[in-house]
């Protein structure tokens, strides 16, 4: 699949595990605030790449520079759904019968940010979900002060639904019906 701005979108597979893991490890080290990206565990990443999710990699000249995924884990979907349906989020009650899926792994490499790549790759995964998981709800957890990620999700039509602490993290939950 080809996208604009010379970014080639490719579905990543389990055979790409080492490349994706190295990308996340290397790029997270470059972040001034490590809380802006909570990496997958090896087990989670391997699971998504093994077909328990849809994982896109964005490449420029053969180099992985962006990622985004939707995780098909229905049990985890139930956990994030329960968090969204707190008293303060009753405005989303129309989604109570939908399956929730985590929309995650959004990351753009240092030196490639602010070029629209996060939006392009996220749109690719959201479009996949519309075509293959509808009707359902995508839910993305973002460190509350990660304004770049929040802005990207809002551009894609995600709505803020909930804020919850988890250890040293304070996550905002954004949802999108597909």
C-alpha positions in Angstrom: 0.0 0.0 0.0 1.5 3.4 -1.0 0.7 6.6 0.8 1.6 10.3 0.2 4.7 12.1 1.3 6.9 9.1 0.1 5.8 7.0 3.1 5.2 3.4 2.1 2.7 1.6 4.4 3.4 -2.1 4.9 1.7 -4.7 7.1 4.3 -6.0 9.5 4.4 -9.7 10.4 6.0 -11.8 13.1 9.0 -12.2 10.9 9.5 -8.4 11.4 9.6 -8.7 15.2 13.3 -7.9 15.6 13.2 -4.9 13.3 10.1 -3.5 15.1 11.5 -4.2 18.6 14.8 -2.5 17.7 12.9 0.5 16.2 10.9 0.9 19.5 13.9 0.4 21.7 16.2 2.8 19.8 13.5 5.5 19.3 12.2 5.4 22.9 15.7 6.1 24.1 15.7 9.4 22.1 12.5 10.7 23.9 13.1 13.4 26.5 10.0 12.0 28.4 9.9 8.2 28.2 6.3 8.2 29.5 5.2 9.5 26.1 5.5 6.0 24.7 4.8 2.9 26.8 6.4 0.1 24.7 4.8 -3.3 24.1 6.2 -6.2 26.0 8.0 -8.7 23.7 5.0 -11.0 24.2 2.5 -8.3 23.2 4.4 -7.3 20.2 4.9 -10.8 19.0 1.2 -11.5 19.5 0.1 -8.5 17.4 2.6 -9.3 14.7 1.5 -12.9 14.7 -2.0 -12.0 13.5 -3.6 -11.1 16.8 -3.6 -7.5 15.5 -3.1 -5.4 12.4 0.3 -3.7 12.5 1.4 -1.1 9.9 5.0 0.0 9.4 5.7 3.2 7.5 8.9 3.1 5.5 10.9 5.8 3.7 13.7 4.5 1.4 13.5 1.1 3.1 13.8 2.5 6.6 11.1 2.0 9.3 10.1 5.5 10.5 6.5 5.1 11.8 4.2 2.5 13.3 0.6 2.0 14.4 -1.5 -1.0 15.2 -4.9 -2.3 16.4 -4.8 -5.1 18.9 -7.4 -7.8 18.5 -7.2 -9.0 22.1 -10.9 -9.0 23.1 -10.2 -9.5 26.8 -8.0 -6.4 26.9 -10.7 -4.7 24.9 -13.2 -5.5 27.8 -10.8 -3.9 30.3 -10.4 -0.6 28.4 -14.2 -0.6 27.7 -14.9 -0.9 31.4 -12.6 2.1 32.1 -14.3 4.2 29.5 -17.7 3.5 31.0 -17.3 5.3 34.3 -19.9 7.7 35.6 -18.2 10.7 33.9 -18.4 9.1 30.4 -22.1 8.3 30.3 -22.3 10.3 27.0 -20.7 7.2 25.3 -23.3 4.8 26.5 -24.4 4.2 22.9 -21.2 2.2 22.5 -21.8 -0.1 25.5 -22.7 -3.1 23.2 -19.7 -2.7 20.9 -16.4 -4.7 21.1 -13.5 -2.4 22.0 -10.0 -2.8 20.5 -6.9 -1.0 21.5 -5.5 1.4 18.9 -1.8 1.6 19.8 1.9 1.6 18.9 1.7 5.0 17.3 5.3 6.2 16.9 7.3 8.3 14.5 11.1 8.2 14.5 13.1 11.2 15.6 13.9 13.4 12.6 10.6 12.4 10.8 8.1 14.0 13.2 5.8 17.0 12.3 5.5 15.8 8.6 2.1 14.2 8.9 3.4 10.6 9.1 1.6 9.8 12.4 -1.7 10.9 10.8 -1.0 8.9 7.6 -0.2 5.6 9.4 -2.9 6.0 12.0 -5.4 6.7 9.2 -4.3 3.5 7.5 -5.0 1.4 10.6 -8.3 3.2 11.3 -9.4 2.5 7.7 -8.4 -1.2 8.1 -10.6 -1.3 11.3 -13.5 0.3 9.5 -13.3 -2.3 6.8 -12.6 -5.3 9.0 -13.8 -4.7 12.5 -17.0 -2.7 12.1 -19.0 -2.2 14.1 -16.6 -1.7 17.0 -14.8 1.0 19.0 -11.1 1.8 18.8 -9.6 3.1 22.0 -6.2 4.7 22.3 -4.5 5.4 25.6 -2.3 8.5 25.6 -0.1 10.0 28.4 -2.3 13.0 29.3 0.2 15.7 28.4 1.3 14.1 25.0 -0.3 16.9 23.0 1.1 15.6 19.6 -0.6 12.2 20.0 -3.8 13.7 21.4 -4.0 16.1 18.5 -3.4 13.4 15.9 -6.2 11.3 17.4 -8.6 14.2 17.4 -7.8 14.9 13.7 -8.8 11.3 13.0 -12.2 11.8 14.8 -11.3 10.2 18.2 -13.1 11.8 21.2 -11.7 12.1 24.7 -13.6 9.7 26.9 -11.7 9.2 30.2 -8.6 9.9 32.3 -7.1 7.2 34.6 -3.9 6.8 36.5 -1.8 3.7 36.0 1.4 3.6 38.1 3.5 6.7 37.1 1.2 7.2 34.0 -1.9 9.3 33.7 -3.7 8.1 30.6 -6.3 9.9 28.6 -8.6 7.4 26.7 -9.7 8.5 23.3 -12.3 6.5 21.4 -13.6 6.2 17.8 -16.6 4.2 16.6 -15.7 2.3 13.4 
